[in-house]
Every structure is written in structure tokens, then in C-alpha cells.
């Protein structure tokens, strides 16, 4: 599975610089960060949200959680909820988990968390589970023109590859750990 054809055409028509980054199959932004050994703020999470009777794409760093109350205030909405997977498949022709952050491509409004202004380059879903798009965030903002708002809150996530530390080996104590191999020619006690 490569980059989605509509996204490829959209980016080429916009004449924006980007790279397609192939990787092993991943289904979450956490897995993408682990696979490519990226910091969580370099990976962009895209959420399809139903706001009253319309859909909106919410874009934020992977380690942020959406604050529904803040989004509701920003959009002056009565009801805000995550869209159903069925809606992604039927209305947007996208597999759940493969929604891109490019709202104009999907003909929906985009709201991006203000924390993205601190990120220089980022990795976005390419509409596939095996490829991502890497581009400068300023190019993304210029292309998509999202509404920037404080809509998320940082959630501390430690990645395995960032937290692995070598532990000193403990000296073997008699009676602990694996039993020593039996010497040849000795009898088993009964």
C-alpha cells in the first residue's frame, strides 16, 4: 500500500515539497513514532470529529489528547464527538486510521492545535498504513490553512526506544536463578 493517489495528486498540484516515507505496517501514531524512532511531537495525529451536523479534521501532535470542551468553544458548537468508523468509510472513502490531515482534499475544515507552531517538520498519514508524508509544518499550514486554536492537552507518553537503559548485571547468588548444569557421570538423587 503506497501513498493514497488523491493525496499524491493534491500535493503535486500544490507544488509543495514533501517526502514519502515507507515503513512497516503501523496502525497508530505511537507505532509510527516507535518504528521511525521519532519524537511524539514530530508525528501528527488526525482525528475526524463530528461537530453538530458537520465533520471537522482535528490535527495535533501524537502525544496530545483532544479537549472536547475547548474544541466545542472554539467552534461554537453544541455537540462534539469522534466520528464513527463507518462515516470514514462511507462518506470519506478512507479506511479507519488512515485519514490524512489535508482537509481541503476531503472538503472539510481543519482545526490544528497551536502547539504545532513549535514543530519544524512533521510526519502525516499518507492515507496508508505503510507510508507517511514528511513535510515542513509551515508548508502544511500554508497549504491547508487550518484554524489554529488551543484544543489539546499534552499527555505524557514514553517510547520504549527512548527509555531503554542497560541494567547492570547482578552477581549470581547461590540458590537463586537458574540451576547449574549437572556434571557428566553424576547420578540424579531420588
TIVO-2410 file (N, C-alpha, C; in nm, 3 decimals):
# residues 190
REC num residu      c1      c2      c3 atome chaine
REC   1      X   0.085  -0.118   0.000     N      A
REC   1      X   0.000   0.000   0.000    CA      A
REC   1      X   0.089   0.124   0.000     C      A
REC   2      X   0.079   0.209  -0.098     N      A
REC   2      X   0.159   0.330  -0.108    CA      A
REC   2      X   0.075   0.450  -0.068     C      A
REC   3      X   0.129   0.569  -0.090     N      A
REC   3      X   0.056   0.692  -0.061    CA      A
REC   3      X  -0.075   0.692  -0.142     C      A
REC   4      X  -0.182   0.740  -0.081     N      A
REC   4      X  -0.311   0.745  -0.149    CA      A
REC   4      X  -0.300   0.833  -0.273     C      A
REC   5      X  -0.352   0.786  -0.385     N      A
REC   5      X  -0.342   0.858  -0.513    CA      A
REC   5      X  -0.400   0.999  -0.506     C      A
REC   6      X  -0.519   1.020  -0.445     N      A
REC   6      X  -0.572   1.157  -0.437    CA      A
REC   6      X  -0.477   1.250  -0.360     C      A
REC   7      X  -0.414   1.200  -0.253     N      A
REC   7      X  -0.320   1.282  -0.175    CA      A
REC   7      X  -0.197   1.315  -0.258     C      A
REC   8      X  -0.145   1.216  -0.330     N      A
REC   8      X  -0.028   1.238  -0.415    CA      A
REC   8      X  -0.057   1.348  -0.518     C      A
REC   9      X  -0.172   1.340  -0.582     N      A
REC   9      X  -0.211   1.441  -0.682    CA      A
REC   9      X  -0.227   1.578  -0.616     C      A
REC  10      X  -0.292   1.581  -0.501     N      A
REC  10      X  -0.315   1.706  -0.427    CA      A
REC  10      X  -0.182   1.775  -0.395     C      A
REC  11      X  -0.086   1.699  -0.343     N      A
REC  11      X   0.043   1.757  -0.305    CA      A
REC  11      X   0.123   1.800  -0.428     C      A
REC  12      X   0.119   1.721  -0.536     N      A
REC  12      X   0.192   1.759  -0.658    CA      A
REC  12      X   0.130   1.882  -0.722     C      A
REC  13      X  -0.002   1.890  -0.727     N      A
REC  13      X  -0.070   2.007  -0.783    CA      A
REC  13      X  -0.039   2.134  -0.702     C      A
REC  14      X  -0.021   2.119  -0.572     N      A
REC  14      X   0.009   2.232  -0.484    CA      A
REC  14      X   0.156   2.272  -0.492     C      A
REC  15      X   0.236   2.190  -0.558     N      A
REC  15      X   0.381   2.215  -0.573    CA      A
REC  15      X   0.450   2.237  -0.438     C      A
REC  16      X   0.413   2.155  -0.342     N      A
REC  16      X   0.472   2.162  -0.210    CA      A
REC  16      X   0.578   2.052  -0.199     C      A
REC  17      X   0.686   2.082  -0.127     N      A
REC  17      X   0.792   1.983  -0.108    CA      A
REC  17      X   0.749   1.884   0.001     C      A
REC  18      X   0.767   1.757  -0.028     N      A
REC  18      X   0.734   1.654   0.070    CA      A
REC  18      X   0.813   1.528   0.036     C      A
REC  19      X   0.820   1.438   0.130     N      A
REC  19      X   0.883   1.308   0.109    CA      A
REC  19      X   0.784   1.200   0.150     C      A
REC  20      X   0.781   1.094   0.074     N      A
REC  20      X   0.704   0.976   0.114    CA      A
REC  20      X   0.800   0.886   0.189     C      A
REC  21      X   0.764   0.849   0.310     N      A
REC  21      X   0.849   0.766   0.395    CA      A
REC  21      X   0.783   0.629   0.412     C      A
REC  22      X   0.838   0.526   0.343     N      A
REC  22      X   0.783   0.391   0.361    CA      A
REC  22      X   0.830   0.333   0.496     C      A
REC  23      X   0.747   0.252   0.555     N      A
REC  23      X   0.780   0.188   0.684    CA      A
REC  23      X   0.697   0.062   0.699     C      A
REC  24      X   0.725  -0.013   0.804     N      A
REC  24      X   0.645  -0.133   0.829    CA      A
REC  24      X   0.502  -0.091   0.860     C      A
REC  25      X   0.411  -0.183   0.849     N      A
REC  25      X   0.269  -0.155   0.874    CA      A
REC  25      X   0.248  -0.109   1.018     C      A
REC  26      X   0.185   0.008   1.032     N      A
REC  26      X   0.152   0.062   1.164    CA      A
REC  26      X   0.007   0.109   1.163     C      A
REC  27      X  -0.057   0.100   1.277     N      A
REC  27      X  -0.197   0.139   1.287    CA      A
REC  27      X  -0.220   0.257   1.381     C      A
REC  28      X  -0.115   0.298   1.455     N      A
REC  28      X  -0.130   0.410   1.548    CA      A
REC  28      X  -0.013   0.506   1.533     C      A
REC  29      X  -0.032   0.629   1.580     N      A
REC  29      X   0.076   0.727   1.576    CA      A
REC  29      X   0.189   0.685   1.671     C      A
REC  30      X   0.154   0.619   1.778     N      A
REC  30      X   0.256   0.567   1.870    CA      A
REC  30      X   0.345   0.466   1.799     C      A
REC  31      X   0.283   0.374   1.724     N      A
REC  31      X   0.360   0.274   1.649    CA      A
REC  31      X   0.448   0.339   1.544     C      A
REC  32      X   0.398   0.444   1.480     N      A
REC  32      X   0.478   0.514   1.380    CA      A
REC  32      X   0.601   0.578   1.444     C      A
REC  33      X   0.581   0.643   1.557     N      A
REC  33      X   0.694   0.704   1.629    CA      A
REC  33      X   0.796   0.598   1.669     C      A
REC  34      X   0.749   0.484   1.717     N      A
REC  34      X   0.839   0.374   1.755    CA      A
REC  34      X   0.916   0.322   1.634     C      A
REC  35      X   0.844   0.300   1.524     N      A
REC  35      X   0.903   0.242   1.404    CA      A
REC  35      X   1.010   0.332   1.344     C      A
REC  36      X   0.981   0.461   1.335     N      A
REC  36      X   1.075   0.554   1.272    CA      A
REC  36      X   1.166   0.624   1.373     C      A
REC  37      X   1.153   0.585   1.500     N      A
REC  37      X   1.234   0.643   1.608    CA      A
REC  37      X   1.224   0.796   1.609     C      A
REC  38      X   1.099   0.843   1.614     N      A
REC  38      X   1.070   0.986   1.614    CA      A
REC  38      X   1.021   1.030   1.750     C      A
REC  39      X   1.034   1.159   1.777     N      A
REC  39      X   0.974   1.216   1.897    CA      A
REC  39      X   0.825   1.229   1.870     C      A
REC  40      X   0.744   1.221   1.974     N      A
REC  40      X   0.599   1.224   1.957    CA      A
REC  40      X   0.549   1.355   1.897     C      A
REC  41      X   0.620   1.467   1.920     N      A
REC  41      X   0.573   1.593   1.863    CA      A
REC  41      X   0.603   1.603   1.713     C      A
REC  42      X   0.679   1.510   1.659     N      A
REC  42      X   0.707   1.509   1.514    CA      A
REC  42      X   0.600   1.431   1.437     C      A
REC  43      X   0.519   1.355   1.507     N      A
REC  43      X   0.417   1.274   1.443    CA      A
REC  43      X   0.282   1.342   1.464     C      A
REC  44      X   0.209   1.362   1.355     N      A
REC  44      X   0.082   1.433   1.361    CA      A
REC  44      X  -0.035   1.335   1.365     C      A
REC  45      X  -0.121   1.357   1.464     N      A
REC  45      X  -0.242   1.278   1.481    CA      A
REC  45      X  -0.356   1.351   1.410     C      A
REC  46      X  -0.435   1.278   1.334     N      A
REC  46      X  -0.551   1.335   1.266    CA      A
REC  46      X  -0.676   1.266   1.318     C      A
REC  47      X  -0.768   1.346   1.368     N      A
REC  47      X  -0.895   1.293   1.419    CA      A
REC  47      X  -1.009   1.350   1.335     C      A
REC  48      X  -1.099   1.263   1.292     N      A
REC  48      X  -1.220   1.309   1.225    CA      A
REC  48      X  -1.326   1.325   1.334     C      A
REC  49      X  -1.376   1.447   1.347     N      A
REC  49      X  -1.470   1.480   1.453    CA      A
REC  49      X  -1.601   1.528   1.393     C      A
REC  50      X  -1.710   1.483   1.452     N      A
REC  50      X  -1.841   1.531   1.410    CA      A
REC  50      X  -1.879   1.646   1.503     C      A
REC  51      X  -1.899   1.762   1.442     N      A
REC  51      X  -1.932   1.883   1.515    CA      A
REC  51      X  -2.073   1.923   1.473     C      A
REC  52      X  -2.168   1.905   1.565     N      A
REC  52      X  -2.310   1.923   1.533    CA      A
REC  52      X  -2.343   1.837   1.411     C      A
REC  53      X  -2.372   1.896   1.296     N      A
REC  53      X  -2.409   1.815   1.179    CA      A
REC  53      X  -2.300   1.814   1.070     C      A
REC  54      X  -2.180   1.861   1.102     N      A
REC  54      X  -2.073   1.862   1.002    CA      A
REC  54      X  -1.950   1.790   1.055     C      A
REC  55      X  -1.854   1.766   0.966     N      A
REC  55      X  -1.729   1.700   1.004    CA      A
REC  55      X  -1.615   1.799   1.000     C      A
REC  56      X  -1.520   1.782   1.092     N      A
REC  56      X  -1.403   1.866   1.103    CA      A
REC  56      X  -1.283   1.775   1.128     C      A
REC  57      X  -1.169   1.806   1.067     N      A
REC  57      X  -1.045   1.735   1.097    CA      A
REC  57      X  -0.973   1.809   1.208     C      A
REC  58      X  -0.931   1.737   1.309     N      A
REC  58      X  -0.853   1.794   1.418    CA      A
REC  58      X  -0.712   1.738   1.405     C      A
REC  59      X  -0.615   1.829   1.408     N      A
REC  59      X  -0.475   1.791   1.388    CA      A
REC  59      X  -0.394   1.838   1.508     C      A
REC  60      X  -0.314   1.746   1.564     N      A
REC  60      X  -0.233   1.779   1.682    CA      A
REC  60      X  -0.116   1.682   1.693     C      A
REC  61      X  -0.016   1.715   1.775     N      A
REC  61      X   0.093   1.620   1.796    CA      A
REC  61      X   0.040   1.488   1.853     C      A
REC  62      X   0.109   1.381   1.823     N      A
REC  62      X   0.065   1.247   1.861    CA      A
REC  62      X   0.043   1.229   2.011     C      A
REC  63      X   0.118   1.300   2.094     N      A
REC  63      X   0.107   1.281   2.239    CA      A
REC  63      X   0.008   1.378   2.304     C      A
REC  64      X  -0.077   1.440   2.224     N      A
REC  64      X  -0.180   1.529   2.277    CA      A
REC  64      X  -0.314   1.458   2.276     C      A
REC  65      X  -0.397   1.496   2.368     N      A
REC  65      X  -0.536   1.448   2.371    CA      A
REC  65      X  -0.627   1.565   2.342     C      A
REC  66      X  -0.730   1.538   2.267     N      A
REC  66      X  -0.826   1.642   2.233    CA      A
REC  66      X  -0.909   1.680   2.355     C      A
REC  67      X  -0.920   1.809   2.380     N      A
REC  67      X  -1.007   1.861   2.485    CA      A
REC  67      X  -1.138   1.898   2.418     C      A
REC  68      X  -1.238   1.814   2.431     N      A
REC  68      X  -1.366   1.834   2.363    CA      A
REC  68      X  -1.432   1.966   2.403     C      A
REC  69      X  -1.418   2.003   2.529     N      A
REC  69      X  -1.476   2.129   2.576    CA      A
REC  69      X  -1.416   2.250   2.505     C      A
REC  70      X  -1.283   2.250   2.491     N      A
REC  70      X  -1.215   2.360   2.423    CA      A
REC  70      X  -1.255   2.365   2.276     C      A
REC  71      X  -1.262   2.249   2.211     N      A
REC  71      X  -1.300   2.245   2.070    CA      A
REC  71      X  -1.443   2.296   2.052     C      A
REC  72      X  -1.529   2.257   2.143     N      A
REC  72      X  -1.669   2.300   2.139    CA      A
REC  72      X  -1.679   2.453   2.145     C      A
REC  73      X  -1.598   2.515   2.235     N      A
REC  73      X  -1.597   2.661   2.248    CA      A
REC  73      X  -1.542   2.727   2.122     C      A
REC  74      X  -1.430   2.675   2.072     N      A
REC  74      X  -1.366   2.733   1.953    CA      A
REC  74      X  -1.461   2.731   1.834     C      A
REC  75      X  -1.534   2.621   1.816     N      A
REC  75      X  -1.623   2.608   1.701    CA      A
REC  75      X  -1.766   2.652   1.730     C      A
REC  76      X  -1.789   2.701   1.853     N      A
REC  76      X  -1.923   2.745   1.895    CA      A
REC  76      X  -2.028   2.638   1.861     C      A
REC  77      X  -1.998   2.518   1.905     N      A
REC  77      X  -2.083   2.402   1.874    CA      A
REC  77      X  -2.162   2.357   1.996     C      A
REC  78      X  -2.269   2.287   1.970     N      A
REC  78      X  -2.348   2.229   2.078    CA      A
REC  78      X  -2.299   2.089   2.113     C      A
REC  79      X  -2.259   2.015   2.010     N      A
REC  79      X  -2.216   1.876   2.031    CA      A
REC  79      X  -2.090   1.847   1.950     C      A
REC  80      X  -1.993   1.783   2.015     N      A
REC  80      X  -1.867   1.744   1.951    CA      A
REC  80      X  -1.838   1.600   1.991     C      A
REC  81      X  -1.810   1.516   1.892     N      A
REC  81      X  -1.780   1.375   1.920    CA      A
REC  81      X  -1.690   1.320   1.811     C      A
REC  82      X  -1.618   1.215   1.841     N      A
REC  82      X  -1.536   1.147   1.741    CA      A
REC  82      X  -1.630   1.083   1.639     C      A
REC  83      X  -1.597   1.097   1.512     N      A
REC  83      X  -1.680   1.038   1.405    CA      A
REC  83      X  -1.672   0.886   1.412     C      A
REC  84      X  -1.774   0.823   1.364     N      A
REC  84      X  -1.777   0.676   1.362    CA      A
REC  84      X  -1.691   0.625   1.246     C      A
REC  85      X  -1.634   0.506   1.265     N      A
REC  85      X  -1.552   0.444   1.160    CA      A
REC  85      X  -1.632   0.428   1.031     C      A
REC  86      X  -1.759   0.397   1.046     N      A
REC  86      X  -1.847   0.379   0.930    CA      A
REC  86      X  -1.852   0.507   0.846     C      A
REC  87      X  -1.852   0.624   0.913     N      A
REC  87      X  -1.854   0.752   0.842    CA      A
REC  87      X  -1.726   0.772   0.761     C      A
REC  88      X  -1.612   0.732   0.817     N      A
REC  88      X  -1.485   0.744   0.744    CA      A
REC  88      X  -1.491   0.661   0.616     C      A
REC  89      X  -1.547   0.542   0.628     N      A
REC  89      X  -1.552   0.451   0.513    CA      A
REC  89      X  -1.653   0.496   0.409     C      A
REC  90      X  -1.772   0.536   0.451     N      A
REC  90      X  -1.877   0.568   0.354    CA      A
REC  90      X  -1.871   0.710   0.302     C      A
REC  91      X  -1.852   0.808   0.389     N      A
REC  91      X  -1.854   0.948   0.346    CA      A
REC  91      X  -1.720   0.996   0.290     C      A
REC  92      X  -1.608   0.940   0.342     N      A
REC  92      X  -1.477   0.988   0.300    CA      A
REC  92      X  -1.396   0.885   0.223     C      A
REC  93      X  -1.448   0.763   0.210     N      A
REC  93      X  -1.380   0.655   0.136    CA      A
REC  93      X  -1.238   0.631   0.188     C      A
REC  94      X  -1.226   0.631   0.321     N      A
REC  94      X  -1.096   0.613   0.387    CA      A
REC  94      X  -1.109   0.501   0.488     C      A
REC  95      X  -1.005   0.419   0.497     N      A
REC  95      X  -1.003   0.315   0.600    CA      A
REC  95      X  -0.984   0.381   0.736     C      A
REC  96      X  -1.054   0.333   0.839     N      A
REC  96      X  -1.034   0.389   0.973    CA      A
REC  96      X  -0.887   0.382   1.012     C      A
REC  97      X  -0.835   0.494   1.059     N      A
REC  97      X  -0.694   0.501   1.098    CA      A
REC  97      X  -0.604   0.552   0.987     C      A
REC  98      X  -0.659   0.574   0.867     N      A
REC  98      X  -0.576   0.619   0.755    CA      A
REC  98      X  -0.621   0.756   0.703     C      A
REC  99      X  -0.690   0.832   0.785     N      A
REC  99      X  -0.736   0.966   0.745    CA      A
REC  99      X  -0.616   1.059   0.736     C      A
REC 100      X  -0.608   1.136   0.629     N      A
REC 100      X  -0.497   1.231   0.616    CA      A
REC 100      X  -0.535   1.363   0.683     C      A
REC 101      X  -0.436   1.447   0.708     N      A
REC 101      X  -0.457   1.576   0.775    CA      A
REC 101      X  -0.487   1.688   0.676     C      A
REC 102      X  -0.510   1.653   0.551     N      A
REC 102      X  -0.527   1.753   0.445    CA      A
REC 102      X  -0.676   1.776   0.419     C      A
REC 103      X  -0.735   1.865   0.498     N      A
REC 103      X  -0.877   1.893   0.494    CA      A
REC 103      X  -0.933   1.931   0.358     C      A
REC 104      X  -0.866   2.020   0.282     N      A
REC 104      X  -0.919   2.056   0.151    CA      A
REC 104      X  -0.936   1.934   0.058     C      A
REC 105      X  -0.851   1.836   0.074     N      A
REC 105      X  -0.863   1.713  -0.004    CA      A
REC 105      X  -0.994   1.641   0.027     C      A
REC 106      X  -1.034   1.645   0.153     N      A
REC 106      X  -1.158   1.579   0.198    CA      A
REC 106      X  -1.277   1.674   0.201     C      A
REC 107      X  -1.253   1.801   0.165     N      A
REC 107      X  -1.357   1.906   0.165    CA      A
REC 107      X  -1.414   1.929   0.304     C      A
REC 108      X  -1.325   1.932   0.404     N      A
REC 108      X  -1.366   1.962   0.541    CA      A
REC 108      X  -1.271   2.065   0.602     C      A
REC 109      X  -1.324   2.135   0.701     N      A
REC 109      X  -1.249   2.234   0.777    CA      A
REC 109      X  -1.144   2.162   0.863     C      A
REC 110      X  -1.031   2.230   0.890     N      A
REC 110      X  -0.927   2.174   0.976    CA      A
REC 110      X  -0.901   2.268   1.092     C      A
REC 111      X  -0.895   2.211   1.212     N      A
REC 111      X  -0.856   2.285   1.331    CA      A
REC 111      X  -0.728   2.219   1.381     C      A
REC 112      X  -0.622   2.300   1.396     N      A
REC 112      X  -0.493   2.247   1.442    CA      A
REC 112      X  -0.458   2.308   1.577     C      A
REC 113      X  -0.400   2.227   1.664     N      A
REC 113      X  -0.359   2.276   1.794    CA      A
REC 113      X  -0.243   2.374   1.778     C      A
REC 114      X  -0.243   2.480   1.857     N      A
REC 114      X  -0.139   2.584   1.848    CA      A
REC 114      X   0.001   2.530   1.877     C      A
REC 115      X   0.011   2.419   1.947     N      A
REC 115      X   0.142   2.362   1.979    CA      A
REC 115      X   0.219   2.322   1.853     C      A
REC 116      X   0.150   2.306   1.741     N      A
REC 116      X   0.217   2.269   1.616    CA      A
REC 116      X   0.309   2.380   1.566     C      A
REC 117      X   0.288   2.502   1.613     N      A
REC 117      X   0.373   2.613   1.569    CA      A
REC 117      X   0.518   2.597   1.617     C      A
REC 118      X   0.539   2.509   1.713     N      A
REC 118      X   0.675   2.484   1.765    CA      A
REC 118      X   0.749   2.376   1.687     C      A
REC 119      X   0.680   2.307   1.597     N      A
REC 119      X   0.737   2.195   1.523    CA      A
REC 119      X   0.782   2.242   1.385     C      A
REC 120      X   0.905   2.204   1.345     N      A
REC 120      X   0.955   2.245   1.213    CA      A
REC 120      X   0.913   2.149   1.103     C      A
REC 121      X   0.936   2.020   1.126     N      A
REC 121      X   0.898   1.917   1.028    CA      A
REC 121      X   0.813   1.814   1.098     C      A
REC 122      X   0.723   1.752   1.021     N      A
REC 122      X   0.635   1.654   1.082    CA      A
REC 122      X   0.603   1.542   0.985     C      A
REC 123      X   0.551   1.433   1.042     N      A
REC 123      X   0.511   1.315   0.966    CA      A
REC 123      X   0.359   1.302   0.976     C      A
REC 124      X   0.295   1.293   0.859     N      A
REC 124      X   0.149   1.286   0.850    CA      A
REC 124      X   0.109   1.153   0.787     C      A
REC 125      X  -0.011   1.109   0.815     N      A
REC 125      X  -0.065   0.990   0.749    CA      A
REC 125      X  -0.074   1.018   0.600     C      A
REC 126      X  -0.036   0.919   0.521     N      A
REC 126      X  -0.041   0.930   0.375    CA      A
REC 126      X  -0.163   0.857   0.320     C      A
REC 127      X  -0.259   0.828   0.406     N      A
REC 127      X  -0.377   0.754   0.362    CA      A
REC 127      X  -0.347   0.606   0.349     C      A
REC 128      X  -0.242   0.562   0.416     N      A
REC 128      X  -0.198   0.424   0.410    CA      A
REC 128      X  -0.140   0.384   0.545     C      A
REC 129      X  -0.125   0.255   0.568     N      A
REC 129      X  -0.066   0.207   0.693    CA      A
REC 129      X   0.082   0.176   0.677     C      A
REC 130      X   0.135   0.192   0.555     N      A
REC 130      X   0.275   0.157   0.528    CA      A
REC 130      X   0.358   0.273   0.475     C      A
REC 131      X   0.299   0.391   0.465     N      A
REC 131      X   0.372   0.509   0.418    CA      A
REC 131      X   0.324   0.632   0.494     C      A
REC 132      X   0.416   0.725   0.512     N      A
REC 132      X   0.382   0.853   0.574    CA      A
REC 132      X   0.439   0.964   0.488     C      A
REC 133      X   0.386   1.084   0.507     N      A
REC 133      X   0.435   1.202   0.436    CA      A
REC 133      X   0.511   1.287   0.536     C      A
REC 134      X   0.633   1.325   0.498     N      A
REC 134      X   0.715   1.414   0.580    CA      A
REC 134      X   0.723   1.548   0.508     C      A
REC 135      X   0.691   1.655   0.579     N      A
REC 135      X   0.700   1.787   0.519    CA      A
REC 135      X   0.718   1.892   0.628     C      A
REC 136      X   0.758   2.012   0.586     N      A
REC 136      X   0.773   2.123   0.680    CA      A
REC 136      X   0.634   2.166   0.725     C      A
REC 137      X   0.623   2.195   0.852     N      A
REC 137      X   0.493   2.234   0.907    CA      A
REC 137      X   0.446   2.368   0.851     C      A
REC 138      X   0.538   2.458   0.825     N      A
REC 138      X   0.497   2.587   0.768    CA      A
REC 138      X   0.435   2.566   0.630     C      A
REC 139      X   0.485   2.467   0.553     N      A
REC 139      X   0.426   2.436   0.422    CA      A
REC 139      X   0.286   2.376   0.438     C      A
REC 140      X   0.271   2.291   0.538     N      A
REC 140      X   0.140   2.232   0.566    CA      A
REC 140      X   0.038   2.342   0.601     C      A
REC 141      X   0.078   2.433   0.690     N      A
REC 141      X  -0.013   2.539   0.734    CA      A
REC 141      X  -0.048   2.632   0.617     C      A
REC 142      X   0.049   2.662   0.534     N      A
REC 142      X   0.024   2.747   0.417    CA      A
REC 142      X  -0.072   2.677   0.319     C      A
REC 143      X  -0.055   2.548   0.301     N      A
REC 143      X  -0.137   2.470   0.207    CA      A
REC 143      X  -0.280   2.449   0.258     C      A
REC 144      X  -0.293   2.407   0.382     N      A
REC 144      X  -0.422   2.367   0.438    CA      A
REC 144      X  -0.499   2.484   0.502     C      A
REC 145      X  -0.426   2.582   0.554     N      A
REC 145      X  -0.485   2.696   0.622    CA      A
REC 145      X  -0.579   2.654   0.735     C      A
REC 146      X  -0.528   2.576   0.830     N      A
REC 146      X  -0.614   2.534   0.941    CA      A
REC 146      X  -0.643   2.649   1.036     C      A
REC 147      X  -0.750   2.637   1.109     N      A
REC 147      X  -0.776   2.731   1.218    CA      A
REC 147      X  -0.687   2.686   1.334     C      A
REC 148      X  -0.600   2.774   1.383     N      A
REC 148      X  -0.511   2.739   1.494    CA      A
REC 148      X  -0.579   2.776   1.625     C      A
REC 149      X  -0.586   2.681   1.718     N      A
REC 149      X  -0.652   2.703   1.846    CA      A
REC 149      X  -0.594   2.610   1.951     C      A
REC 150      X  -0.606   2.651   2.075     N      A
REC 150      X  -0.562   2.568   2.188    CA      A
REC 150      X  -0.674   2.467   2.216     C      A
REC 151      X  -0.661   2.347   2.159     N      A
REC 151      X  -0.768   2.247   2.170    CA      A
REC 151      X  -0.722   2.114   2.229     C      A
REC 152      X  -0.593   2.105   2.262     N      A
REC 152      X  -0.542   1.978   2.312    CA      A
REC 152      X  -0.467   1.995   2.442     C      A
REC 153      X  -0.437   1.883   2.501     N      A
REC 153      X  -0.353   1.886   2.619    CA      A
REC 153      X  -0.251   1.773   2.607     C      A
REC 154      X  -0.131   1.804   2.650     N      A
REC 154      X  -0.021   1.709   2.641    CA      A
REC 154      X  -0.046   1.591   2.733     C      A
REC 155      X  -0.020   1.474   2.680     N      A
REC 155      X  -0.034   1.351   2.757    CA      A
REC 155      X   0.102   1.283   2.758     C      A
REC 156      X   0.162   1.263   2.874     N      A
REC 156      X   0.298   1.207   2.877    CA      A
REC 156      X   0.302   1.061   2.830     C      A
REC 157      X   0.377   1.037   2.724     N      A
REC 157      X   0.396   0.902   2.672    CA      A
REC 157      X   0.546   0.881   2.656     C      A
REC 158      X   0.596   0.773   2.712     N      A
REC 158      X   0.737   0.740   2.694    CA      A
REC 158      X   0.747   0.629   2.593     C      A
REC 159      X   0.832   0.650   2.496     N      A
REC 159      X   0.853   0.548   2.394    CA      A
REC 159      X   0.958   0.450   2.443     C      A
REC 160      X   0.939   0.324   2.408     N      A
REC 160      X   1.033   0.220   2.451    CA      A
REC 160      X   1.175   0.253   2.410     C      A
REC 161      X   1.194   0.292   2.286     N      A
REC 161      X   1.331   0.314   2.239    CA      A
REC 161      X   1.396   0.432   2.307     C      A
REC 162      X   1.317   0.522   2.367     N      A
REC 162      X   1.373   0.635   2.438    CA      A
REC 162      X   1.403   0.603   2.584     C      A
REC 163      X   1.338   0.501   2.639     N      A
REC 163      X   1.351   0.476   2.782    CA      A
REC 163      X   1.434   0.352   2.815     C      A
REC 164      X   1.480   0.281   2.715     N      A
REC 164      X   1.557   0.159   2.742    CA      A
REC 164      X   1.693   0.197   2.797     C      A
REC 165      X   1.725   0.143   2.914     N      A
REC 165      X   1.856   0.166   2.975    CA      A
REC 165      X   1.917   0.032   3.009     C      A
REC 166      X   2.046   0.023   2.991     N      A
REC 166      X   2.115  -0.101   3.025    CA      A
REC 166      X   2.118  -0.113   3.177     C      A
REC 167      X   2.079  -0.228   3.227     N      A
REC 167      X   2.082  -0.253   3.370    CA      A
REC 167      X   2.210  -0.330   3.402     C      A
REC 168      X   2.277  -0.294   3.510     N      A
REC 168      X   2.396  -0.370   3.546    CA      A
REC 168      X   2.358  -0.512   3.585     C      A
REC 169      X   2.441  -0.606   3.548     N      A
REC 169      X   2.413  -0.746   3.582    CA      A
REC 169      X   2.438  -0.767   3.730     C      A
REC 170      X   2.349  -0.842   3.793     N      A
REC 170      X   2.366  -0.875   3.934    CA      A
REC 170      X   2.450  -1.001   3.944     C      A
REC 171      X   2.531  -1.007   4.048     N      A
REC 171      X   2.611  -1.127   4.070    CA      A
REC 171      X   2.519  -1.242   4.105     C      A
REC 172      X   2.551  -1.360   4.057     N      A
REC 172      X   2.469  -1.477   4.084    CA      A
REC 172      X   2.489  -1.516   4.231     C      A
REC 173      X   2.376  -1.533   4.299     N      A
REC 173      X   2.383  -1.579   4.438    CA      A
REC 173      X   2.340  -1.724   4.443     C      A
REC 174      X   2.406  -1.800   4.527     N      A
REC 174      X   2.377  -1.941   4.539    CA      A
REC 174      X   2.232  -1.959   4.580     C      A
REC 175      X   2.166  -2.052   4.510     N      A
REC 175      X   2.027  -2.082   4.542    CA      A
REC 175      X   1.929  -1.995   4.465     C      A
REC 176      X   1.977  -1.899   4.390     N      A
REC 176      X   1.890  -1.809   4.314    CA      A
REC 176      X   1.919  -1.828   4.166     C      A
REC 177      X   1.822  -1.803   4.084     N      A
REC 177      X   1.842  -1.806   3.940    CA      A
REC 177      X   1.837  -1.948   3.886     C      A
REC 178      X   1.899  -1.967   3.771     N      A
REC 178      X   1.896  -2.096   3.703    CA      A
REC 178      X   1.986  -2.196   3.776     C      A
REC 179      X   1.944  -2.324   3.780     N      A
REC 179      X   2.029  -2.425   3.843    CA      A
REC 179      X   2.151  -2.451   3.754     C      A
REC 180      X   2.261  -2.487   3.818     N      A
REC 180      X   2.382  -2.516   3.742    CA      A
REC 180      X   2.363  -2.648   3.668     C      A
REC 181      X   2.430  -2.659   3.555     N      A
REC 181      X   2.424  -2.782   3.477    CA      A
REC 181      X   2.489  -2.895   3.556     C      A
REC 182      X   2.429  -3.014   3.543     N      A
REC 182      X   2.478  -3.131   3.612    CA      A
REC 182      X   2.608  -3.178   3.548     C      A
REC 183      X   2.706  -3.214   3.627     N      A
REC 183      X   2.832  -3.267   3.573    CA      A
REC 183      X   2.806  -3.405   3.514     C      A
REC 184      X   2.878  -3.439   3.409     N      A
REC 184      X   2.861  -3.569   3.343    CA      A
REC 184      X   2.903  -3.680   3.437     C      A
REC 185      X   2.828  -3.787   3.431     N      A
REC 185      X   2.861  -3.906   3.509    CA      A
REC 185      X   2.807  -3.904   3.651     C      A
REC 186      X   2.737  -3.798   3.689     N      A
REC 186      X   2.680  -3.796   3.825    CA      A
REC 186      X   2.539  -3.852   3.822     C      A
REC 187      X   2.500  -3.909   3.932     N      A
REC 187      X   2.368  -3.968   3.939    CA      A
REC 187      X   2.268  -3.866   3.991     C      A
REC 188      X   2.147  -3.881   3.945     N      A
REC 188      X   2.038  -3.797   3.990    CA      A
REC 188      X   1.993  -3.849   4.127     C      A
REC 189      X   1.977  -3.761   4.223     N      A
REC 189      X   1.931  -3.803   4.354    CA      A
REC 189      X   1.782  -3.825   4.353     C      A
REC 190      X   1.738  -3.928   4.430     N      A
REC 190      X   1.594  -3.955   4.439    CA      A
REC 190      X   1.545  -3.950   4.579     C      A
***
